[in-house]
Amino acid sequence: MKKLILVLCLLLSINVFSQNKDKCVKISVERLDDARVKVITDNRCTKTITVKTYLLYDWIKIQAQEKRKREKELSNGKRK
């Protein structure tokens, strides 16, 4: 019985820690002018901050690629 409780606690803790991974990274976007954006990525787990500037067209393209990637992962996850 003790081993069963220990295994359940272990599975629960693994599940909780895997969900907190997404909260480590915070992305903020600022418009510099009509054609450029500044993207600030704050990774609180590794305590790093990166600042990049993109053309607006390129940033929209990056967001679209990430959205397609997420949708593909979700659709593959439902099939399994």
C-alpha positions, 0 to 999 in steps of 0.5 A: 500500500505504501508503494502504491501511494508513493507511486501516485505521489511521484506521478502527481509531482511529475505532472505538476512540474511538467505544467510549470515549464510553460510559465518560465518564458514570458514574451513581450512585444513592443512596436518600435515604428510602423515596420519594426517590433522589439521582442523581449523574451524573459526566461525566469527558469534560467534567468536570461533576457533576450532582446531581438528586433524583427521586421513586422512582416518577419515577426508575423511569419514567425508567429504563423509558423509557431501556431502551425507547429502547435496545431500540428502537435495538438492534432498528433496528440489527439490521435495517440 
